[in-house]
Amino acid sequence: MKNLIFLTISFFAFSCSQSITKNNAQDSLQTDNENIEKVVVEKPEEIFKRDSAIDYSSLSETEWKKILTEQEYYILREKGTERAFSGDLLDNKRKGTYVCAGCATPLYKSKTKFKSGTGWPSFYDIIDGNVLSVPDNSYGMTRTEVVCATCKGHQGHVFKDGPRPTGLRYCINSVSIKFIED
């Protein structure tokens, strides 16, 4: 019984890697206005901007640091994890699409989001072709990391304990995604 409790606690503690402690520092990329896509995310007064002329698959880490906040950089580029139950999108129930915070590639539809109780936004399916699975053997565990297919930004991990129809649980950092309401 003690072993079962220990394993359960260990699973939830490490189900999406390590804790984030970095500050939110906003950097912006200076670009030409005609190349900027503007979409409303999270709150109507916030605008999420990504330059559609940039090839996000080939940016250097220096270029990523100019585009992303410190927290986004830590999670997307250094494979970090936000603290459980701390993400802005955990309880989002609006209809729309979740896109990569790095490059704005559509990754998940709101209709596939479910409450997993793990402390991170969870989805049972992906937008085909936009999310890649990568073996992850860090922290002495064998897991499957999920990354954006366009910019290779770390999203989280996928586990085989999700609901039907897929049986999968994509455990995703709120910081690694932005929400675009329908």
KOLVEX-96130 format. One record per residue: residue in one letter; x negated, y, z negated of N, C-alpha, C, O in turn. Coordinates in pm, whole numbers, padded with zeros to 5 digits, always signed. Each point is the difference from the previous one (the first is absolute). Layout:
residues N
AXYZXYZXYZXYZ
...
//
This chain:
residues 182
M-00082-00119+00000+00082+00119+00000-00087+00126+00000+00027+00095+00073
K-00133-00096-00157-00090+00115-00005-00068+00021+00135-00018+00114+00044
N-00019-00225+00021-00063+00011+00131+00095+00060+00103-00043+00080+00083
L+00170-00117-00088+00100+00053+00091+00017+00150-00021+00007+00075+00098
I-00001-00031-00221+00013+00142-00031-00124+00075+00048+00012+00106+00061
F-00130-00161-00088-00124+00063+00043-00006+00012+00152-00038+00104+00053
L+00076-00211+00019-00001+00003+00145+00099+00102+00055-00030+00070+00098
T+00148-00060-00159+00100+00097+00043-00050+00142-00019+00013+00083+00090
I-00070-00055-00205-00054+00134-00027-00114+00031+00095-00009+00110+00052
S-00079-00207-00030-00113+00020+00090+00047+00028+00142-00056+00086+00069
F+00158-00157-00026+00053+00019+00135+00048+00142+00020-00034+00065+00099
F+00115-00014-00193+00052+00134+00014-00109+00105-00016+00006+00105+00065
A-00103-00130-00148-00107+00096-00020-00087+00014+00123-00049+00109+00029
F+00031-00218+00045-00088+00003+00116+00074-00014+00132-00064-00014+00104
S+00196+00016-00105+00074-00027+00123-00028+00102+00109+00018-00032+00118
C-00060+00148-00151-00034+00098+00104-00130+00071-00032-00012+00119+00030
S-00085-00187-00089-00137+00047-00019-00017+00091-00119+00059-00023-00106
Q-00143+00129+00122-00043+00081-00113+00080+00128-00013+00078+00035+00088
S-00098+00034-00197+00073+00121-00033-00068+00124+00059-00122+00004+00016
I+00203+00096+00017-00055+00123+00057-00013+00107-00106+00089+00015-00084
T-00200+00059+00087-00020+00105-00097-00041+00131+00064-00024+00098-00071
K+00016-00094+00202-00047+00121+00067+00113+00103+00009+00118-00035+00000
N-00157+00161+00009+00095+00111+00007+00055+00016+00141-00058-00048+00097
N+00172+00119-00090+00055+00037+00130-00065+00130+00043+00029+00105-00058
A-00114-00109+00157-00058+00122+00055+00037+00004+00146-00033-00092+00075
Q+00101+00197-00033+00050+00008+00136-00102+00067+00091-00038+00115-00022
D-00007-00188+00123-00083+00055+00105+00084+00002+00127+00091-00082+00015
S-00119+00171+00072+00074+00002+00125-00095+00000+00117-00112+00050-00008
L+00160-00107+00116-00078-00005+00123+00042+00117+00087+00119+00020+00025
Q-00215+00057+00022+00029+00114+00088+00012-00053+00142-00096-00052+00056
T+00215+00066+00003+00022-00049+00136+00083+00100+00079+00055+00095-00057
D-00045-00117+00188+00083+00085+00084+00146-00032-00028+00036-00117-00013
N+00047+00219+00005+00141-00018-00034+00076-00085+00101+00094-00070-00039
E-00131+00073+00167+00077-00075+00098-00017-00150-00013+00080-00076+00055
N-00181+00029-00127-00024-00143-00016+00053-00055-00131-00017-00119-00027
I+00082+00200-00053+00042-00044-00133+00145-00049+00004+00090+00069+00048
E-00071-00191-00099+00135-00053-00016+00047+00040-00138-00073-00017-00098
K+00195+00068+00088+00054+00037-00130+00124-00085-00026+00092-00002+00081
V-00091-00067-00193+00116-00077-00040+00029+00026-00146-00092+00017-00080
V+00219-00013+00044+00038+00025-00138-00014-00130-00078+00049-00104+00044
V-00116+00110-00159-00019-00118-00083+00031+00031-00145-00012+00114-00045
E+00050-00218-00027+00023+00003-00143+00098+00107-00043+00108-00033-00049
K-00139+00160+00066+00089+00110-00033+00011+00088+00123-00099+00018+00070
P+00216+00038-00041+00016+00079+00121-00100+00114+00012-00036+00038+00112
E-00011+00018-00224-00092+00114+00009-00144-00042+00027-00085+00086+00023
E+00055-00215-00024-00135-00047+00027-00011-00042+00146+00090-00065+00054
I-00200+00100+00010-00025-00038+00139-00125-00087+00004-00104+00036-00053
F+00117-00151+00117-00112-00091+00017-00055+00023+00140+00072-00015+00098
K-00200+00051-00088-00061+00034+00128-00112-00097+00035-00086-00029-00083
R+00088-00019+00205-00111-00076+00055-00014+00040+00146+00100+00011+00071
D-00221+00012-00028-00029+00043+00135+00010-00119+00095-00076-00096-00013
S+00169+00101+00106+00022-00112+00091-00113-00018+00101-00006-00102+00068
A-00084+00200-00057-00112-00010+00094-00122-00070-00061-00096-00028+00071
I+00099+00001-00202-00114-00062-00067+00008-00152+00012+00107-00058-00017
D-00219-00006+00044-00010-00146+00000-00036-00042-00142-00117-00002-00037
Y+00218-00033-00043-00021-00032-00141-00076-00131-00020-00046-00028-00111
S+00033-00052+00214-00071-00128-00014-00152+00018-00002-00073-00093-00033
S+00025+00212+00069-00145+00019+00009-00054+00115-00084-00111+00047+00025
L+00187+00000-00123-00047+00111-00084-00110-00046-00095+00001-00114-00048
S-00096+00202+00022-00105-00028-00099+00057+00023-00140+00106+00062-00015
E-00175-00111-00084+00046+00022-00138-00002+00149-00034+00084+00046-00078
T-00177+00029+00133-00004+00146-00021+00125+00066+00057+00058+00089-00063
E-00016-00134+00181+00122+00055+00061+00123-00038-00081+00092+00081-00016
W-00088-00205-00036+00113-00042-00084+00009+00087-00125+00110+00036-00042
K-00223-00003-00018+00000+00083-00121+00055+00139+00027+00053+00064-00092
K-00063-00015+00215+00057+00130+00035+00151-00007+00017+00070+00099-00023
I-00020-00214+00062+00143-00018+00028+00079-00037-00124+00109+00053-00022
L-00162-00144-00059+00074-00059-00113-00028+00071-00131-00104+00063-00018
T+00199-00075-00075-00025+00044-00137-00098-00099-00063-00023-00107+00056
E-00033+00140-00171-00091-00094-00068+00071-00131-00031-00057-00108+00017
Q+00180+00117-00063+00075-00121-00036+00031-00084+00124-00014-00122-00005
E+00054+00185+00115+00026-00073+00124-00129-00065+00050+00002-00115+00045
Y-00111+00187-00051-00128-00054+00045-00039-00123-00083-00043-00102+00054
Y+00059+00114-00185-00034-00110-00090+00078-00126+00034-00056-00110+00002
I+00184+00124+00024+00084-00117+00027-00016-00048+00145-00024-00118+00024
L+00038+00207+00071-00004-00040+00141-00138-00043+00048-00011-00096+00076
R-00093+00164-00117-00134-00027+00053-00087-00084-00093-00085-00076+00046
E+00106+00089-00180-00081-00076-00096+00074-00119-00059-00051-00067-00090
K+00171+00040+00140+00082-00114-00043+00037+00006-00147+00003-00103-00068
G+00025+00221+00019+00043+00018-00138+00147-00034-00018+00069-00037+00095
T-00022+00051-00218+00140-00026-00032+00048+00103-00101-00069+00032-00096
E+00190+00019+00119+00059+00092-00097+00052-00080-00119+00027-00120+00012
R-00013+00185-00125+00055-00067-00120+00143-00046+00028+00076+00067+00070
A-00041-00181-00125+00136-00051+00014+00101+00100-00055-00027+00067-00100
F+00141-00056+00164+00112+00086-00037-00032+00149+00006+00073+00081-00057
S-00182-00043+00126-00037+00142+00008+00029+00062+00137-00008+00122+00014
G+00040-00202+00084+00016+00050+00137+00131+00073+00024+00104-00037-00054
D-00111+00143+00136+00117+00081+00032+00107-00077+00079+00118+00035-00007
L-00156-00136+00081+00095-00070+00087+00055-00130-00060+00077-00070+00066
L-00116+00039-00187+00045-00125-00063+00152-00011-00004+00054-00104+00036
D+00014+00209-00077+00145-00004-00016+00076+00065+00115+00121+00024-00011
N-00189+00004+00122+00066+00061+00115+00101-00097+00059-00034-00114+00030
K+00159+00160-00014+00105-00085+00055+00058+00058+00129+00100-00050+00050
R-00161+00156+00002+00051+00063+00121-00031-00085+00123-00093-00081+00000
K+00172+00101+00106-00019-00073+00125-00102+00073+00086+00006+00122+00016
G-00101-00201+00039-00102+00059+00085-00114-00096+00025+00015-00122-00008
T-00130+00180+00039-00119-00076+00035-00117+00044-00085-00019+00119-00025
Y-00060-00216-00020-00123+00028-00075-00115-00007+00099-00018-00101+00069
V-00061+00209-00064-00112+00008+00095-00131+00005-00077-00002+00034-00118
C-00106-00067+00186-00133+00005-00060-00035+00145-00035+00016+00089+00083
A-00064-00066-00204-00040+00134-00044-00126+00045+00071-00031+00119+00000
G-00043-00212+00059-00121+00036+00071+00024+00047+00142-00058+00100+00044
C+00143-00173+00029+00015+00029+00144+00144+00012+00048+00022+00025+00118
A+00074-00043-00206+00144+00013+00031+00057-00115+00083+00107+00015+00059
T-00176-00129-00051+00054-00116+00068+00116-00057-00080-00015-00022-00120
P+00131-00003+00181+00114-00060-00072-00035-00142-00046-00044-00082+00080
L+00063+00054-00210-00041-00129-00055+00116-00084-00054+00003-00121+00019
Y+00093+00186-00088+00108-00072-00067+00131+00076+00017+00002+00123+00001
K+00107-00197+00011+00134+00059+00006+00063-00007-00140-00023-00096-00074
S+00100+00196+00040+00062+00004-00133+00093-00119-00024+00019-00041-00115
K+00040-00014+00220+00092-00113-00017-00073-00125-00051+00065-00094-00047
T-00199+00091+00056-00076-00116-00049-00062+00025-00138-00071-00086-00053
K+00099+00203-00006-00054+00032-00133+00089-00064-00106+00122-00004+00015
F-00184-00047-00121+00077-00061-00109-00070+00027-00133-00118+00034-00005
K+00193-00049-00102-00054+00022-00134-00061-00129-00051+00070-00097-00030
S-00204+00096+00022-00071-00122-00041-00030-00003-00149-00027-00106-00056
G+00031+00223-00008-00033+00007-00142-00149+00003-00028-00041-00005-00116
T-00042+00013+00220-00146-00003-00017-00060+00138-00025-00112+00010-00050
G+00186+00096+00084-00051+00134-00020-00051+00067+00125-00049+00113-00005
W+00058-00182+00120-00040+00056+00127+00114-00018+00099+00077-00096-00011
P-00063+00187+00109+00102-00021+00104-00024-00136+00066-00114-00035+00033
S+00221-00039-00015-00012-00134+00059+00093-00014+00119+00113+00049-00001
F-00161-00116+00102+00074-00023+00124-00010-00148+00033-00101-00064-00028
Y+00208+00008+00090-00007-00141+00038-00037-00018+00146-00014-00114+00046
D-00003+00224+00029-00039-00011+00139-00073+00127+00044+00006+00103-00067
I-00075-00113+00180-00079+00109+00056+00055+00037+00137+00082-00073+00056
I-00127+00184-00002+00028+00032+00140-00106-00073+00081-00119+00030-00010
D+00164-00126+00090-00092-00089+00074-00108+00076+00075+00027+00099+00068
G-00149-00147-00081-00114+00056+00071-00066+00118-00069-00108+00042+00041
N+00171+00013-00144-00053+00120-00065-00070-00026-00132-00064+00090-00055
V+00074-00212+00003-00064-00037-00126-00082-00127+00024+00050-00098+00057
L-00175+00100-00102-00087-00117+00014-00024-00065-00135-00003+00068-00103
S-00014-00199+00102-00034-00076-00121-00148-00036+00005-00051-00044+00102
V-00018+00065-00216-00143-00023-00009-00030-00080-00127+00051+00036-00106
P-00131-00143+00113-00035-00073-00123-00072+00091-00100-00085+00080+00038
D+00121-00094-00165-00060+00081-00107-00038-00093-00115+00087-00058-00065
N-00216+00043+00040-00049-00087-00107-00061+00079-00115-00081-00053-00076
S+00119+00180+00063-00054+00083-00107+00058-00039-00136+00106-00062-00008
Y-00176+00100-00098+00043-00023-00138+00021-00148-00033+00079-00033-00089
G-00148-00055+00160+00009-00142-00028+00132-00064+00039+00032-00110-00046
M+00047+00178+00131+00129-00052+00043+00001-00014+00151-00077+00066+00070
T+00164-00151-00021+00022-00011+00143+00136+00062+00029+00104-00052-00042
R-00106+00163+00114+00124+00071+00034-00005+00039+00147-00100-00023+00069
T+00209+00083-00023+00005+00051+00136+00026+00150-00006+00106+00044-00044
E-00204+00032+00089+00013+00145+00006+00078+00037+00125-00008-00070+00101
V+00084+00179-00106+00067+00052+00118-00053+00139+00029-00015+00083-00091
V-00014-00058+00220-00055+00128+00044+00079+00051+00119+00064-00077+00071
C-00068+00207-00050+00061+00061+00118-00076-00048+00123-00123+00003+00002
A+00195-00047+00099-00064-00050+00121-00071+00110+00079-00093-00029+00076
T+00134+00154-00093-00060+00110+00076-00129+00050-00065-00105+00002+00065
C+00112+00039-00191-00117+00062-00066-00071-00094-00097-00103+00037-00057
K+00156-00155+00037-00056-00101-00093+00004+00046-00145-00076-00049-00083
G+00165+00144+00052+00017+00048-00138+00064-00106-00088+00099-00062+00038
H-00156+00041-00157+00051-00097-00097+00140+00040-00044+00023+00115-00039
Q+00069-00209+00045+00138+00023-00044+00028-00068-00133+00064+00058-00088
G-00112-00179+00072+00027-00080-00119-00028-00146+00031-00097-00033+00067
H+00185-00054-00118-00016-00144+00021+00135-00063+00029+00104+00056-00033
V-00107-00174+00093+00123-00075+00026-00007-00130-00079-00104-00066-00005
F+00217+00030-00055+00011-00121-00081+00118-00083+00049+00093+00052+00062
K-00097-00181-00090+00105-00093+00047+00107-00023-00106+00044-00113-00022
D-00001+00222-00043+00104-00013-00104+00113+00101+00022+00064+00043-00096
G-00041-00007+00221+00103+00099+00032+00134-00064+00030+00014-00122-00003
P+00085+00205+00033+00135-00049+00028+00015-00050+00143-00091+00014+00082
R+00203-00073-00053+00035-00040+00136+00020+00125+00083+00037+00103-00057
P-00057-00105+00183-00021-00118+00083-00146-00041+00015-00026-00110+00049
T-00071+00194-00089-00140-00032+00026-00069-00074-00115-00094-00076+00022
G+00142+00097-00144-00067-00057-00117-00128+00073-00036-00078-00047-00083
L+00055+00163+00146-00122+00077-00024+00029+00126-00081+00110+00056+00004
R-00213-00013-00078+00008+00126-00075-00123+00083+00036-00111-00029-00044
Y+00133+00132+00124-00106+00095+00031-00003+00101-00112+00089+00085-00012
C-00191-00093-00071-00017+00085-00119-00087+00119+00042-00121-00015+00021
I+00183+00133-00008-00063+00112+00069-00017+00120-00094+00088+00030-00080
N-00202+00037+00091-00024+00123-00075+00084+00114+00057+00002+00019+00121
S+00067+00056-00208+00076+00117+00047-00090+00102+00067+00041+00065+00097
V-00162-00051-00148-00093+00099+00055-00040-00033+00143-00036+00090+00076
S+00040-00215-00038-00045-00041+00134+00108+00017+00106-00026-00022+00118
I+00147+00060-00160+00110+00017+00095+00071+00133-00021-00007+00059-00108
K+00074-00014+00210+00088+00117-00004+00136-00047+00050+00009-00091+00081
F+00097+00155-00131+00135-00038+00038+00058+00102+00097-00008+00120-00023
I+00068-00170+00131+00069+00084+00096+00146-00039-00001+00035-00112+00040
E+00049+00200-00084+00142-00028-00013+00067-00002+00138-00034+00079+00088
D+00131-00171-00070+00076-00008+00126+00085+00124+00017+00072+00013+00099
//
